[in-house]
Amino acid sequence: MYEHHVTENGIVIVGGGLAGARTAEQLRRSEYTGPITIVSDEVHLPYDRPPLSKEVLRKEVDDVALKPREWYDDNDITLRLGSAATGLDTAAQTVTLADGSVLGYDELVIATGLVPRRIPALPDLDGIRVLRSFDESMALREHASAAQRAVVIGAGFIGCEVAASMRTLGVHVVLVEPQPTPLAAVLGEQIGALVARLHRDEGVDVRLGVGVTEVRGEGHVDTVVLTDGTELPADLVVIGIGSRPATEWLEGSGIDVDNGVVCDEAGRTSAPKVWALGDVASWRDATGHQARVEHWSNVADQARVVVPAMLGRDVPTNPVVPYFWSDQYDVKIQCLGEPEATDTVHLVEDDGRKFLAYYERDGVLVGVVGGGMPGKVMKVRAKIASAAPIAEVLG
Ligand SMILES: Cc1cc2nc3c(=O)[nH]c(=O)nc-3n(C[C@H](O)[C@H](O)[C@H](O)COP(=O)(O)OP(=O)(O)OC[C@H]3O[C@@H](n4cnc5c(N)ncnc54)[C@H](O)[C@@H]3O)c2cc1C
């Protein structure tokens, strides 16, 4: 069995987001009494990101801290905020920070999340924004309150939520997506079309199957040019084309990185005493594939595995049914299980706005996606967990 030895260095967690906070919480809950240090490049206390594209953007919420500062004091957790980790030496068991300080560790947890992708060819103009952090959300909402016309590039979850929140603020929004529907890669085109319908009903100008060739302006953005030649006036452009794992600081460390930090099914990386979880981590799944998940619930699911593994204790083996949600207007889109765009989709309810769909692969129920149907989504959890035949749920 894995042996965990505590020294004065204790456990160092790099990344002060949800994964960092959940790991620290789980360690104390597991009665680990050694030192815990959370290192974050942000100056804020660890906070929650889902509200950034929803309530924060709509000016309904300002405080998204996961725990108050006293919680860290009470639990004897040291916060090193505003100091990025810049290097890792796995032989010496040290992490170097941007301010030059060097932290030794008994165990290291990598929880650095993602960096939003930008479009390198775009000119450097005011009014072009991405959304990942609290500061970016506050700056975007400031900008959105003065904006007349926004173009959102990319209809993934963040693009769709930003479009919905800005529409609610009264901004004219064009949502541009090269795929045939929003969310096509995740939920498939059939359900993607229902999401497009929802946005159109709310007055969003949804442009599908087109990309962006150029963004123009002098100092400040004023026009977005699409691949079909359309010129859209815009005083705000939000890029929502996905994110990449924040792993630059691991260069030269020897840690295996391939679309995220490569981990086994308990979060062990390629180096001893180094673990990873959350959006940055690519865990081996039950089928032996590496998978990186960018959803909130997955973080706590992984913390409940990585912490006992790190402490040399028994790891829970009961399978978790993956879950995520997205709020767009008054419709909560929820997904349970692991639907894929290539699955057969059975649309079992659709009232023109709300919907429920079962996803089938090889005759088995692999997932459910609902829009505004929370009870009905949750009701099939056990059927997904037991890989029920689709005929059983279609009844
Ligand atoms: C706008 C938005 C809305 C979302 N909405 C939903 C939703 O509705 N439903 C859902 O299921 N999921 C949602 N998510 C996803 C969910 O928030 C993430 O899965 C979750 O935040 C992942 O947590 P994490 O700790 O792995 O990464 P993060 O929360 O990104 O935290 C990583 C932290 O590490 C810091 N860091 C990075 N590099 C370094 C370094 N070198 N040194 C020190 N610190 C560093 C980062 O600045 C950051 O603070 C949303 C995400 C965003 C951005």
Ligand as a Chemical Component Dictionary entry (heavy atoms), coordinates in Angstrom:
data_LIG
# 
_chem_comp.id                   LIG 
_chem_comp.type                 NON-POLYMER 
_chem_comp.pdbx_formal_charge   0 
_chem_comp.three_letter_code    LIG 
# 
loop_
_chem_comp_atom.comp_id 
_chem_comp_atom.atom_id 
_chem_comp_atom.alt_atom_id 
_chem_comp_atom.type_symbol 
_chem_comp_atom.charge 
_chem_comp_atom.model_Cartn_x 
_chem_comp_atom.model_Cartn_y 
_chem_comp_atom.model_Cartn_z 
_chem_comp_atom.pdbx_ordinal 
LIG C1  C1  C 0 -17.782 30.905 -16.891 1  
LIG C2  C2  C 0 -17.882 29.458 -16.489 2  
LIG C3  C3  C 0 -19.125 28.884 -16.247 3  
LIG C4  C4  C 0 -19.230 27.544 -15.896 4  
LIG N1  N1  N 0 -20.470 27.004 -15.697 5  
LIG C5  C5  C 0 -20.579 25.689 -15.400 6  
LIG C6  C6  C 0 -21.878 25.095 -15.244 7  
LIG O1  O1  O 0 -22.905 25.753 -15.354 8  
LIG N2  N2  N 0 -21.932 23.771 -14.953 9  
LIG C7  C7  C 0 -20.815 22.975 -14.828 10 
LIG O2  O2  O 0 -20.934 21.763 -14.604 11 
LIG N3  N3  N 0 -19.579 23.519 -14.963 12 
LIG C8  C8  C 0 -19.448 24.852 -15.242 13 
LIG N4  N4  N 0 -18.188 25.410 -15.394 14 
LIG C9  C9  C 0 -17.003 24.549 -15.210 15 
LIG C10 C10 C 0 -16.492 24.548 -13.758 16 
LIG O3  O3  O 0 -16.505 25.831 -13.229 17 
LIG C11 C11 C 0 -15.098 23.959 -13.765 18 
LIG O4  O4  O 0 -15.222 22.589 -14.064 19 
LIG C12 C12 C 0 -14.352 24.152 -12.456 20 
LIG O5  O5  O 0 -14.164 25.510 -12.174 21 
LIG C13 C13 C 0 -12.991 23.463 -12.521 22 
LIG O6  O6  O 0 -12.269 23.723 -11.366 23 
LIG P1  P1  P 0 -10.668 23.693 -11.344 24 
LIG O7  O7  O 0 -10.288 24.030 -9.941  25 
LIG O8  O8  O 0 -10.182 22.455 -11.990 26 
LIG O9  O9  O 0 -10.210 24.891 -12.306 27 
LIG P2  P2  P 0 -10.379 26.445 -12.049 28 
LIG O10 O10 O 0 -11.672 26.730 -11.411 29 
LIG O11 O11 O 0 -10.068 27.096 -13.365 30 
LIG O12 O12 O 0 -9.205  26.822 -11.028 31 
LIG C14 C14 C 0 -7.843  26.785 -11.359 32 
LIG C15 C15 C 0 -7.130  27.889 -10.614 33 
LIG O13 O13 O 0 -5.724  27.718 -10.758 34 
LIG C16 C16 C 0 -5.119  28.972 -11.036 35 
LIG N5  N5  N 0 -3.836  28.751 -11.717 36 
LIG C17 C17 C 0 -3.614  28.451 -13.028 37 
LIG N6  N6  N 0 -2.284  28.330 -13.270 38 
LIG C18 C18 C 0 -1.651  28.545 -12.085 39 
LIG C19 C19 C 0 -0.280  28.548 -11.691 40 
LIG N7  N7  N 0 0.712   28.276 -12.552 41 
LIG N8  N8  N 0 0.017   28.807 -10.406 42 
LIG C20 C20 C 0 -0.973  29.077 -9.493  43 
LIG N9  N9  N 0 -2.297  29.078 -9.809  44 
LIG C21 C21 C 0 -2.626  28.823 -11.097 45 
LIG C22 C22 C 0 -6.163  29.645 -11.899 46 
LIG O14 O14 O 0 -5.966  31.037 -11.991 47 
LIG C23 C23 C 0 -7.429  29.279 -11.151 48 
LIG O15 O15 O 0 -7.653  30.160 -10.100 49 
LIG C24 C24 C 0 -18.058 26.753 -15.754 50 
LIG C25 C25 C 0 -16.798 27.342 -15.995 51 
LIG C26 C26 C 0 -16.707 28.680 -16.357 52 
LIG C27 C27 C 0 -15.349 29.293 -16.612 53 
# 
loop_
_chem_comp_bond.comp_id 
_chem_comp_bond.atom_id_1 
_chem_comp_bond.atom_id_2 
_chem_comp_bond.value_order 
_chem_comp_bond.pdbx_ordinal 
LIG C1  C2  SING 1  
LIG C2  C3  SING 2  
LIG C2  C26 DOUB 3  
LIG C3  C4  DOUB 4  
LIG C4  N1  SING 5  
LIG C4  C24 SING 6  
LIG N1  C5  DOUB 7  
LIG C5  C6  SING 8  
LIG C5  C8  SING 9  
LIG C6  O1  DOUB 10 
LIG C6  N2  SING 11 
LIG N2  C7  SING 12 
LIG C7  O2  DOUB 13 
LIG C7  N3  SING 14 
LIG N3  C8  DOUB 15 
LIG C8  N4  SING 16 
LIG N4  C9  SING 17 
LIG N4  C24 SING 18 
LIG C9  C10 SING 19 
LIG C10 O3  SING 20 
LIG C10 C11 SING 21 
LIG C11 O4  SING 22 
LIG C11 C12 SING 23 
LIG C12 O5  SING 24 
LIG C12 C13 SING 25 
LIG C13 O6  SING 26 
LIG O6  P1  SING 27 
LIG P1  O7  DOUB 28 
LIG P1  O8  SING 29 
LIG P1  O9  SING 30 
LIG O9  P2  SING 31 
LIG P2  O10 DOUB 32 
LIG P2  O11 SING 33 
LIG P2  O12 SING 34 
LIG O12 C14 SING 35 
LIG C14 C15 SING 36 
LIG C15 O13 SING 37 
LIG C15 C23 SING 38 
LIG O13 C16 SING 39 
LIG C16 N5  SING 40 
LIG C16 C22 SING 41 
LIG N5  C17 SING 42 
LIG N5  C21 SING 43 
LIG C17 N6  DOUB 44 
LIG N6  C18 SING 45 
LIG C18 C19 SING 46 
LIG C18 C21 DOUB 47 
LIG C19 N7  SING 48 
LIG C19 N8  DOUB 49 
LIG N8  C20 SING 50 
LIG C20 N9  DOUB 51 
LIG N9  C21 SING 52 
LIG C22 O14 SING 53 
LIG C22 C23 SING 54 
LIG C23 O15 SING 55 
LIG C24 C25 DOUB 56 
LIG C25 C26 SING 57 
LIG C26 C27 SING 58 
# 
